[in-house]
């Protein structure tokens, strides 16, 4: 099965994220309700074959609209396996998503830090607890288990993660 990454919320941050994924050779597409170059506004087309969703929307209300209400991506993207929440949202809100999203879909809380210039340069910082998934060039969350298990730390030398 082809892995298709979708970036939802292709404004100042999500648009450059999408462009960098595409430049790196990933099969990636974008969605935003506002029309912009190279980004779709038809949620049904966006959801077709989508396996990984990266949300770059403003807040919990826009996340609910994207996942369950207006766009209803959780129900529409039948091949969806992973949702990466890149907005800075309340940890309690993100944990509450587990009860609303089918158990076969992995939820990764990965808020990002960095300005638009860093997004364009592909130099954003993402925060979270991770475990590597050897079958896919993405990450799977650790299910909120013991924080000493699977924790990823940013290295102080700027050379990545340890």
N, C-alpha and C positions, 0 to 999 in steps of 0.2 A: 504494500500500500504506500502511495506517495504521501509524504509528510508535507502538509500545507500549513504555514504559519500565517495568522491574521493579526494585524495590528488595528485595534479599534480605538478611535480618537486620534486622528492624524492631523493634529494642529501643530503648534510650534515644537512640541517634543516628539509626538508620535510620527509625524511626517518624516523627519530625519531618521528616526529609528527604522521605519519601513525602508527608506532608501538605502540605509546601511546593510540591512538584511539582504535586500535584493542585490546590492553590489557584491556582497560576499557569496552570492550564488544560491542562497536559500530560495525555495519556492514560497514567496511571501506576497500577500495582498493586503490592501488597506481598506478600511471602512470609516466613513465619517458622515453624519447627516448633512453637513455643509459640503458642497461640491468644491473640489480642488484637483489640480492636475495629478493624474496617476492614482487617484483614490476614488473608490466606488461609493455610491450612495444607495445602492440596492442591497439591502441586508440579505436577501435570499441568495443572490449571486455570491456575496461574501461568505456565507455559511456553507456553500456547496463544497464538500470534501475537506472542510476545515478540520485539522487535527489539533492545532495549538492556537489558543487565543491569548494575545497580549493586550490587556486593557490599559489604556493611557487616557482615561477620562478624569474629569475634575473631582468627583466626590462620590459618596455612597449613593446619593439619589441618581446620578448618572450611571453608576455601576448597576443599580437595580433596573433602570430603564434598559440598559444594554443587555443584561443577562436574562431578565425575567419579564419585562413589561413591553415597552415600545418595540424594541428590536427582538427580544426573546431568543437570543442566540443559544442559550442552553437547550431549548427545545428544538430549534431549527437546524443546528449544526449536528447532524446525526453521527458524524465520525469524530466528534470532539473527544479528545483524550486528556488535554491539559489546559488549564486556565492560569495565566500568570497575571496577577494583580500588581500593576506597576504604579498605581496611584498611592499616595500616602493616605491610608484609611485607618480607622480605629481597629486595633487588633481584635476587639470583641465583635465588631461588625464582620471582619474577615472570617473569624471562627464560626460565626453564625451562618455563613454561606454553606458550610459543610452539610447542614441539615436541608438545604434548599437545592443542592446540586447533586445529581446522581452519583453514587459511590464509585463508579468506574472512571469518573473524571477526577484527575489530580488537580488540586488547588495549590498554587504557589503564591505566597505573599512576598513580593519582591519590590518594595517601594524604591523609587529611584531618586537620585540626587544629581543635580547638574543643570546648568542653564542651556538655552537653545544652542549656543555655540558649541557646548560639549556634546549635545545630541548630534549635531551635524558632523562633529569630528569622530563620532563613535566612541566617546570617552565618558559616558555616564557611569555612575556608580550605582549598583543595585545592592540592597540589603536583604538579608534573609538567612534562614537555616536551610541547609541543602544536603542532599545526597545525590551523587552522580548516578544517572541512569545510563548504563553501558549500551543500551540498545538505541539511543537517540542522543543527538548533540544538544540536549537541553538538560534541565535539572528536574528532579522530583522532590517535593517537600518531604520532611521527615514525619509528617502527621502529628506535629506538636508533641513529640515524645520528649524524653529526657533531654534538656538543653545541652548536656555534655556529649550527646550522641549526634554525629553528623554535622557539627557546627562548622561553618566556613568563616574564616576571618580574613579581612583585607590586610595585605602586607603593608608595612610602613614604607617600604622602598618603592612603592608604585609598580611593582612587577607582577601584580595579579593577586592570587589567593593562595592560602596554604590550608 
